[in-house]
Structures are given as C-alpha cells and as structure tokens.
Amino acid sequence: MTENSETSEMVRVAGQSPQWASGVVPIAIVMISLNEGHNMTAVLENIKGFAAEVFLVDSYSSDETVDIALAHGVHVVQRKFRGFGDQWNFAMSELPITAPWTMKLDPDERLTDELKKSIRGIIEKNGANAFTLRRRLWFMNQPLHVIQVILRGWKTGTCHFSDVLVNEHPLVEEHATNTVGFLEHHDSPDLHHWFEKQNRYSSAEALSTYRGSRLAFSPRLFGNQLERRMWVKSKLMHMPFRSLIVFLYSYLWQGSWRAGRVGLTWSRMRSDVYRMRARKLFEMRLNGRELSIPASPAGQPHPRVQQF
C-alpha cells in the first residue's frame, strides 16, 4: 500500500476479539478519533444491531478510546494525524471495508431510530448512490433546534474527501437522496472541552488561510449547496462586522433563539470563534511566521491494533 508516494508496510498483530456483531443494515460505519473515550461506549451502543461493520482510525489516543472500541469488536487501526482530509482519505482507501455502503460518523453523534429506519429503506430500495441526513446540534446538553443537511453515506468506493487541514467534506458525484430523522450531534460534554476544541479548530483554520490553502470545495454563488457555502465562507473573512454577521446568522437564520439562553450563548460563542480565527491570522501576518499549534495529547501505539 502507498502513502505520499512512499510504500508503508502494515504491521499486523494479534487479532481483535470479540468481533463486531453484524447489524441488519449492510453498511460500514467509519470513525476517526483522538481521546474520545467519553463518547465511545455511547456511540457504539447506538449503532449496535444497525451497522454490519464498524471501523476506527485512531490517532494514538492516551485515554480508553481504543480499549473500549476493541471490547465492542470494532476494527481499529492507528495512524498519525496529518489533517482531517488526509485521515479520511486514508480511511476510504485503506480500510478493508466489505459492506456495499459506507457511512461517516463522529464519536459525538447518535442516530435516532427514525434515521436508522430511513437509511435502511434507502439501501434496500437501491435507488440512490448516496444519502444526506439532517444533523441536529446540541449544546450544554440541550437541543439547539439548529439543523444542518450534510452528506454522510455513499456506496463503498465512490467517495473521497477534500484534502484540507480542517473542515473536510465528502465528495460524491453520484445522485444523493435525503433521509428522515435526525443525527444528534452532542458537540462537547462541557464548556471546558468546547473551548479547547474551538481553540484548536480556529488555529487550524487561521493557519490554512495564512498558507493560502484552497477551500474544501470550489466556491460558486450559483452552484450546489456546498459550493454556495464555500462562496459565502470565501467572502466572509473580508466582510466588515463579520462577527456580528455570524451571530445574527446563528441566532436568527439558523434559529438558535428557540433554545432560549442556551441558544443565545451558543450564538455569541460562535461569533467569538470567528474573532479568534481573525486575530490569529492577523498575528501571523504581522509577524510573518506561522502559528505554532501544540500537538494534541497522544499516547503510545496500542499493542493489539494495526499500525500504519
């Protein structure tokens, strides 16, 4: 197998036991992780009996992430994290997926029963090559009533990801259909975790902009939904009062006002993240050097999983 034009040999170790009990839907669920032990039990219980296969690409977690996954029979490999797009493209090209369908899932997401039923129906009808779903955001353990329509499932072998440092997107050219039900996104267990996560994301986004990296998808005002989103994103960083625009968009357009004080807090904090990114970008341009992002806490290779 190749990676960055160089041949890397996979080190095989003792088999992972027990094996994942195949669910009723012929779909492989793929996740990537770093220190997601607080989410792993809940997400794996959520998809038990649903997914035929489950894979995890771990970036050397120092908590119980890998042990929990192995105890549930998940196929785990470990690989150094170089960027979200890079990690997902590795997963799509190198994991031994045999199910006819593949779905991207984050450890902090949960499928409702209605969504599981809808996905199963789409696959059984075989009338589409991909599917989108509605993701509902949660904040401070409360639903925000903020809904995002995102592409998350496709026929195996038909998808690759935008090769970007952060905010990657699955790229599937085939016909996609919509699901019903919700993917519940429990973003962070508490505000301390949320602030640490956003600090890293804003640094990565500012660094990507400083390097002049391309967006995840070509921006077009009159293109598809993702192209329009990229167009807005490309213009937003140059707009005056952009933090206010982000707040009004989050609070009024996305409808977080319906969550009361929790929604107001989330909208204000979303605008703060844009301020963080803009100030970090200003600092790099002022000093003429890249921001130094400390490496995330990482553990040692796990002796029971494959290393890449």
C-alpha positions as MATLAB code, in Angstrom:
seq = 'MTENSETSEMVRVAGQSPQWASGVVPIAIVMISLNEGHNMTAVLENIKGFAAEVFLVDSYSSDETVDIALAHGVHVVQRKFRGFGDQWNFAMSELPITAPWTMKLDPDERLTDELKKSIRGIIEKNGANAFTLRRRLWFMNQPLHVIQVILRGWKTGTCHFSDVLVNEHPLVEEHATNTVGFLEHHDSPDLHHWFEKQNRYSSAEALSTYRGSRLAFSPRLFGNQLERRMWVKSKLMHMPFRSLIVFLYSYLWQGSWRAGRVGLTWSRMRSDVYRMRARKLFEMRLNGRELSIPASPAGQPHPRVQQF';
ca = [
       0.000    0.000    0.000;
       1.219    3.533   -0.696;
       1.043    6.804    1.168;
       2.530   10.110   -0.043;
       4.251    8.195   -2.875;
       6.108    6.042   -0.387;
       5.479    2.413    0.432;
       4.485    1.736    4.040;
       4.167   -1.746    5.395;
       1.280   -2.515    7.726;
       2.316   -4.229   10.945;
      -0.105   -6.978   11.791;
      -0.519   -8.000   15.400;
      -2.763  -10.251   17.399;
      -6.366  -10.448   16.212;
      -9.001   -8.203   17.730;
     -11.574  -10.072   19.789;
     -14.504  -10.125   20.125;
     -15.733   -9.419   16.611;
     -18.396   -6.835   15.853;
     -21.820   -8.474   15.669;
     -23.129   -7.623   12.200;
     -26.274   -5.490   12.255;
     -29.319   -5.545    9.990;
     -28.110   -2.870    7.558;
     -25.314   -3.677    5.043;
     -23.339   -0.543    5.855;
     -19.868    0.078    7.268;
     -19.602    2.905    9.781;
     -16.211    4.617    9.872;
     -14.944    6.948   12.603;
     -11.677    8.728   13.366;
     -10.639    9.531   16.914;
      -8.243   11.088   19.366;
      -9.115   10.750   23.049;
     -12.811   10.067   22.537;
     -13.179    7.691   25.474;
     -16.005    9.792   26.897;
     -18.035    9.101   23.728;
     -17.078    5.619   22.582;
     -19.387    3.464   24.690;
     -22.450    5.567   23.874;
     -21.805    5.768   20.122;
     -21.092    2.038   19.801;
     -24.206    1.120   21.793;
     -26.158    3.442   19.497;
     -25.123    1.621   16.294;
     -25.181   -1.897   17.752;
     -27.577   -4.074   15.761;
     -27.615   -1.492   12.950;
     -24.235   -1.461   11.185;
     -22.752   -4.527    9.538;
     -19.169   -3.292   10.104;
     -17.529   -0.634   12.264;
     -14.036    0.798   11.736;
     -11.997    3.256   13.797;
      -8.856    5.125   12.692;
      -7.280    6.321   15.928;
      -4.542    8.968   16.202;
      -2.825    7.436   19.247;
      -5.326    8.195   21.979;
      -3.981    8.355   25.520;
      -7.328    7.524   27.122;
      -9.529    4.405   26.887;
     -10.780    5.055   23.337;
      -9.080    2.045   21.749;
      -9.767   -0.362   24.613;
     -13.483    0.460   24.549;
     -13.643    0.043   20.772;
     -11.834   -3.297   20.893;
     -14.114   -4.549   23.656;
     -17.068   -3.937   21.313;
     -15.385   -5.757   18.405;
     -14.552   -2.671   16.329;
     -11.811   -2.995   13.687;
      -9.225   -0.483   14.943;
      -6.073    0.822   13.269;
      -3.764    3.607   14.399;
      -2.137    6.259   12.259;
      -0.514    9.646   12.823;
      -2.888   12.560   12.236;
      -1.791   14.939    9.476;
      -5.096   16.644    8.733;
      -8.771   15.748    8.570;
      -8.920   15.349    4.807;
      -5.776   13.216    4.805;
      -7.050   10.962    7.581;
     -10.425   10.389    5.935;
      -8.905    9.682    2.536;
      -6.674    7.101    4.191;
      -9.746    5.503    5.773;
     -11.603    5.363    2.450;
      -8.691    3.850    0.526;
      -7.032    1.516    3.026;
      -9.629    0.084    5.408;
     -10.844   -3.431    4.472;
     -14.477   -2.427    4.060;
     -16.638   -5.172    2.574;
     -20.123   -3.728    3.135;
     -21.708   -2.262   -0.028;
     -22.390    1.052    1.737;
     -20.185    3.300    3.887;
     -21.150    5.993    6.390;
     -19.013    8.631    8.100;
     -19.797    9.078   11.791;
     -18.182   11.164   14.517;
     -17.927    9.713   18.030;
     -20.090   12.519   19.446;
     -23.026   11.750   17.111;
     -26.059    9.493   17.653;
     -28.602    8.141   15.147;
     -32.278    8.310   16.022;
     -34.384    5.206   15.390;
     -36.233    7.083   12.644;
     -32.958    7.846   10.873;
     -31.805    4.227   11.111;
     -35.071    3.075    9.558;
     -34.774    5.665    6.789;
     -31.197    4.669    5.906;
     -32.189    1.022    5.788;
     -35.066    1.825    3.433;
     -32.828    3.787    1.055;
     -30.313    0.961    0.852;
     -32.988   -1.687    0.313;
     -34.629    0.311   -2.489;
     -31.235    0.802   -4.177;
     -32.458    3.930   -5.949;
     -29.605    6.221   -4.986;
     -25.833    6.135   -4.681;
     -25.517    8.370   -1.606;
     -27.643    9.948    1.096;
     -27.778   13.144    3.103;
     -29.118   13.479    6.608;
     -30.232   16.183    8.996;
     -27.857   16.784   11.883;
     -29.317   18.483   14.935;
     -26.849   20.334   17.165;
     -26.815   20.012   20.946;
     -25.093   22.448   23.297;
     -24.878   22.349   27.102;
     -26.772   19.061   26.821;
     -29.733   20.858   25.221;
     -31.041   20.667   21.630;
     -30.405   23.918   19.765;
     -33.001   23.354   17.008;
     -30.168   24.113   14.579;
     -30.340   21.696   11.647;
     -27.559   21.053    9.140;
     -28.100   18.977    5.978;
     -24.907   17.013    5.301;
     -23.771   14.172    3.046;
     -22.779   11.182    5.164;
     -23.405    7.914    3.297;
     -22.411    6.508   -0.090;
     -21.837    3.287   -1.978;
     -18.468    1.925   -0.928;
     -15.602    3.041   -3.136;
     -17.362    6.073   -4.654;
     -16.222    8.777   -2.204;
     -13.086   10.731   -1.461;
     -12.620   13.741    0.808;
     -11.394   17.249    0.175;
      -7.713   17.191    1.101;
      -7.733   20.047    3.613;
      -6.321   20.580    7.088;
      -9.727   21.159    8.675;
     -13.423   21.222    7.698;
     -13.170   18.358    5.225;
     -16.122   17.343    3.045;
     -17.008   14.028    1.390;
     -17.058   14.374   -2.393;
     -19.511   12.110   -4.198;
     -20.592   12.855   -7.747;
     -23.450   10.385   -7.868;
     -27.135   11.005   -7.102;
     -27.905   11.538   -3.395;
     -31.249   11.215   -1.645;
     -32.489   12.672    1.643;
     -33.218   10.758    4.834;
     -35.750   11.438    7.573;
     -34.996   11.511   11.276;
     -32.023   13.171   12.938;
     -28.349   12.660   13.591;
     -27.946   14.114   17.085;
     -24.635   15.966   17.459;
     -23.570   16.250   21.113;
     -20.690   18.603   20.412;
     -18.848   18.636   23.772;
     -19.500   17.232   27.252;
     -18.841   20.632   28.867;
     -17.635   24.150   28.075;
     -14.033   23.435   29.044;
     -13.895   20.752   26.339;
     -15.711   23.030   23.877;
     -13.240   25.904   24.360;
     -10.228   23.627   23.923;
     -11.735   22.129   20.774;
     -12.587   25.518   19.238;
      -9.167   26.895   20.100;
      -7.581   24.155   18.001;
     -10.095   24.462   15.153;
      -9.706   28.235   14.927;
      -5.914   27.880   14.903;
      -6.068   25.303   12.120;
      -8.441   27.463   10.064;
      -6.291   30.573   10.535;
      -3.174   28.623    9.573;
      -4.885   27.245    6.481;
      -5.864   30.780    5.413;
      -2.360   32.107    6.096;
      -0.874   29.397    3.885;
      -3.310   30.289    1.124;
      -4.753   26.805    1.124;
      -7.737   26.216   -1.081;
     -11.181   25.711    0.382;
     -12.695   22.269    0.782;
     -14.698   22.786   -2.434;
     -14.730   25.285   -5.292;
     -16.821   28.355   -4.312;
     -19.707   29.233   -6.643;
     -22.559   31.585   -5.830;
     -24.962   29.759   -8.167;
     -23.611   26.253   -7.622;
     -24.873   23.472   -5.402;
     -25.374   23.821   -1.654;
     -21.740   23.073   -0.781;
     -20.405   25.394   -3.497;
     -22.642   28.224   -2.242;
     -21.455   27.597    1.320;
     -17.828   27.815    0.205;
     -18.596   31.052   -1.672;
     -20.044   32.644    1.463;
     -17.073   31.418    3.502;
     -14.603   32.888    0.983;
     -16.281   36.294    1.226;
     -16.990   36.330    4.954;
     -13.381   36.786    6.082;
     -13.202   40.048    4.098;
     -16.505   41.493    5.312;
     -16.720   44.242    7.944;
     -18.692   43.287   11.061;
     -18.252   39.624   10.176;
     -18.546   38.516   13.813;
     -21.888   40.287   14.056;
     -22.975   38.634   10.811;
     -22.060   35.215   12.224;
     -24.003   35.943   15.413;
     -27.132   37.065   13.531;
     -26.885   34.091   11.174;
     -26.550   31.643   14.056;
     -29.182   33.220   16.274;
     -31.841   34.280   13.750;
     -31.325   32.408   10.470;
     -30.322   29.056   11.972;
     -32.881   29.549   14.733;
     -30.876   29.010   17.916;
     -33.103   31.675   19.550;
     -35.648   28.887   20.074;
     -33.313   27.340   22.665;
     -33.551   30.401   24.895;
     -30.483   31.433   26.867;
     -28.582   28.344   25.733;
     -29.108   29.318   22.094;
     -28.078   32.912   22.773;
     -24.898   31.720   24.497;
     -24.041   29.386   21.618;
     -24.555   32.114   19.002;
     -22.339   34.544   20.888;
     -19.639   31.938   21.276;
     -19.797   31.051   17.573;
     -19.083   34.709   16.729;
     -16.225   34.653   19.269;
     -14.659   31.755   17.354;
     -14.563   33.876   14.202;
     -12.873   36.648   16.180;
     -10.307   34.132   17.426;
      -9.545   32.992   13.897;
      -9.247   36.555   12.557;
      -6.908   37.626   15.382;
      -4.688   34.585   14.942;
      -4.477   35.282   11.212;
      -3.610   38.942   11.934;
      -0.836   37.843   14.306;
       0.728   35.550   11.712;
       0.641   38.207    9.005;
       2.029   40.819   11.393;
       4.969   38.682   12.458;
       5.479   36.887    9.146;
       5.528   33.400   10.618;
       3.135   30.544   11.106;
       1.257   29.920   14.306;
       2.738   27.127   16.402;
      -0.057   24.735   17.327;
       0.878   22.404   20.206;
       0.361   18.748   19.422;
      -2.729   17.152   20.954;
      -2.041   14.839   23.897;
      -1.240   11.470   22.384;
      -0.404    8.060   23.760;
       1.711    5.170   22.560;
       0.861    2.646   19.833;
      -1.619    0.122   21.120;
      -0.173   -3.407   21.110;
      -3.400   -5.025   19.868;
      -4.076   -2.944   16.751;
      -2.561   -2.455   13.323;
      -0.157    0.436   12.844;
       0.191    2.479    9.662;
];
